[in-house]
């Protein structure tokens, strides 16, 4: 395989190619909080003589939440429109693309972030598997070791210095893009996303994890009538406080009263199923519509339990 396929230059070329083909839309006058124009934070970029150091890390290579695999069954009969907020290096999107193919589902994947992804060149591993692949690289930085694994980081210049046979185990070249459209800018302030119609909106430590409750309300407003919203929250930020309070009161006021809201109080995950979603209808029937918000100590356990009762 030619070495040019797996290089920093070829990664950047894929982003420019996707932009030219209409798969990437940049927000007008997009200026990050740093005050400087920056096209990416997971790859390095030179702009106007300024070098931005990016790379791969445990935060931007997370795998697709297993709960998404379970709820896809609710959408099997119709085309699915999926939006990930803050896709990082694109792992979850690629896993969803592969999963949809095995299920023979028609899925269009969209992303919104300040990080463009090369949709023709994808990582083939995530999390611990990727860390193992990079373990022999002398530039790998382990920042923290804890019960949930390692916090790690490696600059992409150092990733691409690895032998080509090693890179072949990390990246894969694609003929067709696995992301239908990318919207680049700050969400929701200056990204021109479609106003509604997303069947699943997904955010794992992206903008909905932060302090702005309005971002959750905005994402919720973009769901289809049978849509589902998944996100991770922080217990000390305003969105997290609202979700945890809703779990106590069994009602979260920022959502429709007939929606089904599940709050995982152990892993700080939330799921919102719109009123007409099959999961929400089943939930209301099972609990006789006594409450809107359900506290679960484990989201996966709840989804398996509810699905097994169908």
URBEL-V703911 format. One record per backbone hydrogen bond with DSSP energy under -1.0 kcal/mol. NH is the residue of the N-H (numbers start at 0). CO is the residue of the C=O. If there is no record, write none. Layout:
nh	co
NH	CO
NH	CO
This chain:
nh	co
4	1
10	6
11	7
12	8
13	9
14	10
15	11
16	12
17	13
18	14
19	15
20	16
21	18
22	17
24	181
26	183
34	31
44	51
46	49
49	46
51	44
55	153
57	151
67	64
69	65
70	66
71	67
73	70
74	71
77	74
79	105
81	107
82	199
83	109
84	201
85	111
88	59
89	86
93	89
94	90
95	91
96	92
97	93
98	94
99	95
100	96
101	97
102	98
104	99
107	79
109	81
110	180
111	83
112	182
115	38
120	117
121	171
123	169
126	60
128	125
130	126
131	127
132	128
133	129
136	133
139	136
140	152
142	150
143	150
145	148
148	145
150	143
152	140
153	55
155	53
158	154
159	155
161	158
166	162
167	163
168	165
169	166
170	166
171	121
173	119
177	118
179	108
180	108
181	22
182	110
183	24
184	112
189	185
192	190
197	221
198	80
199	80
200	227
201	82
202	229
208	205
209	206
216	212
217	213
218	214
219	215
220	216
221	218
222	219
223	197
226	223
227	198
228	271
229	200
230	269
231	202
232	267
236	233
240	236
241	237
242	238
243	239
244	240
245	241
246	242
247	243
248	244
249	245
250	245
254	251
258	255
259	272
260	291
261	270
262	293
263	268
264	295
267	263
269	230
270	261
271	228
272	259
273	226
275	224
276	273
280	276
281	277
282	278
283	279
284	280
285	281
286	282
288	283
289	286
291	249
292	249
293	260
295	262
301	297
302	298
303	299
304	300
305	301
306	302
307	303
309	306
